[in-house]
Amino acid sequence: MSESTPRRFAFPREGFTMLAPMQDITTFPFMQLLAKRGAPDLFVTEFLRVNATSQIDDSVAECAEKTLAATGSPLLVQLIGEDVPALVRIADAVLSRYAGSVAGIDINLGCPMPKIFRKNVGGGLLRDLPKVEEILSALRKICSDHGKLFTVKCRLGFDDTTPFPRLLEIIRENRADLVAVHGRTVRGLYRSPVDYAAIADAVKKSSCPVAANGEISSVAKARGVLAQTRCAGLMCGRHAVRNPWIFRQLREMFAGTPPHEIFVPKLGDVFDYIRELGNCVSEETVSEARVAARMKKFLNFIGTGVDAEGAFLHAVRRAESPTEIFRISEKFLLAGTLAETPFPPEPFPALCARPNCE
Ligand SMILES: Cc1cc2nc3c(=O)[nH]c(=O)nc-3n(C[C@H](O)[C@H](O)[C@H](O)COP(=O)(O)O)c2cc1C
């Protein structure tokens, strides 16, 4: 792929939305599918693992060109690593090669997977703030050299929130353009209560816009989080998989649309979404069983909003082919008058008990 003409990108500093990066989910086809229902203001790629020998993964960076062209929203490339020269080398390569389409570089300071944090990267870095300082300073410089955004995605700490105040100082000292705060510690994984008070503190202490992240599940929830934190933006992950209209709804909310006029998807729309997901994860060379397994990564989130008893989830988790998934979806989303039934704005809490809903 040839180097492209450099371009500067901006994002609204107030009232913006972002799609949270999610491994194996936030691929280009998914971003495209989401954008058809209302794109966020910014996309972030799933993380690119960086070490001394790593090279740019064209499939990730190439996603930026396609995403911008197809959705109009710029994309940040997320890196994860602790080797400063390697991070700078990869950031430099991404920003040179995709200068016309990549908005900037995001650093992951939150991944809670043991195989990641044990290597002192992602969430593991929250135990080593001097290293974080080194990384942020080096990445800020290389992003500035390219005229690009430099952003941070972090959790509140590793075991507890003790490192958070110093982390915020480091982010401020290194002039990040945006910080997305997932209001949990690394130990809190994906289920502990989200500490929105800590996000409110981050808003007060930051000189850049703060995006609140963690269980922004609906417009009603977003209003509460905005009121409590005064954050400038909202980042949604799993709830955007369940409800891909969430960015359209949040945009309408930010524009002052009265609550009763905000778009409400129907179960029939959810059926169409599942059909498109089937196409999005299909490949000629991939078996039906494998396509079904890929679809289940998304259906595990979608299913938390379909029926309170979890009968849809129970059935699709056992399906062995896309045809079977579509047949089950027809039964739960189209039969009788179901297609016209509103899709519930929130997931059913009892169905979210599994870690990550994964
Ligand atoms: C399946 C999955 C994969 C994820 N992959 C990443 C990742 O690559 N980089 C990252 O910063 N966060 C990752 N996350 C965390 C999300 O970006 C987000 O911070 C988290 O899910 C909380 O937001 P939510 O409640 O809106 O889902 C992942 C989360 C999930 C569920």
The ligand as a Tripos MOL2 file, in Angstrom:
@<TRIPOS>MOLECULE
LIG
   31    33     1     0     0
SMALL
NO_CHARGES

@<TRIPOS>ATOM
      1 C1        -14.5970   -8.8180   23.4070 C.3       1 LIG1
      2 C2        -13.9180   -7.5760   23.8880 C.ar      1 LIG1
      3 C3        -12.7010   -7.1840   23.3200 C.ar      1 LIG1
      4 C4        -12.0500   -6.0230   23.7440 C.ar      1 LIG1
      5 N1        -10.8810   -5.6240   23.1300 N.ar      1 LIG1
      6 C5        -10.3060   -4.4330   23.4860 C.ar      1 LIG1
      7 C6         -9.1680   -3.9040   22.7910 C.ar      1 LIG1
      8 O1         -8.6500   -4.4770   21.8200 O.2       1 LIG1
      9 N2         -8.6490   -2.7190   23.2300 N.ar      1 LIG1
     10 C7         -9.1960   -2.0210   24.2900 C.ar      1 LIG1
     11 O2         -8.7130   -0.9420   24.6440 O.2       1 LIG1
     12 N3        -10.2780   -2.4860   24.9480 N.ar      1 LIG1
     13 C8        -10.8560   -3.6440   24.5600 C.ar      1 LIG1
     14 N4        -11.9960   -4.0640   25.1840 N.ar      1 LIG1
     15 C9        -12.6240   -3.2190   26.2350 C.3       1 LIG1
     16 C10       -13.6660   -2.2630   25.5970 C.3       1 LIG1
     17 O3        -13.0530   -1.3750   24.6830 O.3       1 LIG1
     18 C11       -14.4080   -1.4450   26.6650 C.3       1 LIG1
     19 O4        -13.4710   -0.6840   27.3730 O.3       1 LIG1
     20 C12       -15.1760   -2.3190   27.6650 C.3       1 LIG1
     21 O5        -15.8980   -3.3360   27.0040 O.3       1 LIG1
     22 C13       -16.1460   -1.4790   28.5220 C.3       1 LIG1
     23 O6        -17.0680   -0.7910   27.7080 O.3       1 LIG1
     24 P1        -18.5920   -1.3220   27.4400 P.3       1 LIG1
     25 O7        -19.2460   -1.4920   28.7960 O.co2     1 LIG1
     26 O8        -19.2140   -0.2190   26.6230 O.co2     1 LIG1
     27 O9        -18.4520   -2.6200   26.7100 O.co2     1 LIG1
     28 C14       -12.6350   -5.2320   24.7790 C.ar      1 LIG1
     29 C15       -13.8620   -5.6290   25.3530 C.ar      1 LIG1
     30 C16       -14.5000   -6.7810   24.9170 C.ar      1 LIG1
     31 C17       -15.8260   -7.1430   25.5380 C.3       1 LIG1
@<TRIPOS>BOND
     1     1     2 1
     2     2     3 ar
     3     2    30 ar
     4     3     4 ar
     5     4     5 ar
     6     4    28 ar
     7     5     6 ar
     8     6     7 ar
     9     6    13 1
    10     7     8 2
    11     7     9 ar
    12     9    10 ar
    13    10    11 2
    14    10    12 ar
    15    12    13 ar
    16    13    14 ar
    17    14    15 1
    18    14    28 ar
    19    15    16 1
    20    16    17 1
    21    16    18 1
    22    18    19 1
    23    18    20 1
    24    20    21 1
    25    20    22 1
    26    22    23 1
    27    23    24 1
    28    24    25 2
    29    24    26 1
    30    24    27 1
    31    28    29 ar
    32    29    30 ar
    33    30    31 1
@<TRIPOS>SUBSTRUCTURE
     1 LIG1         1 GROUP 0 **** ****
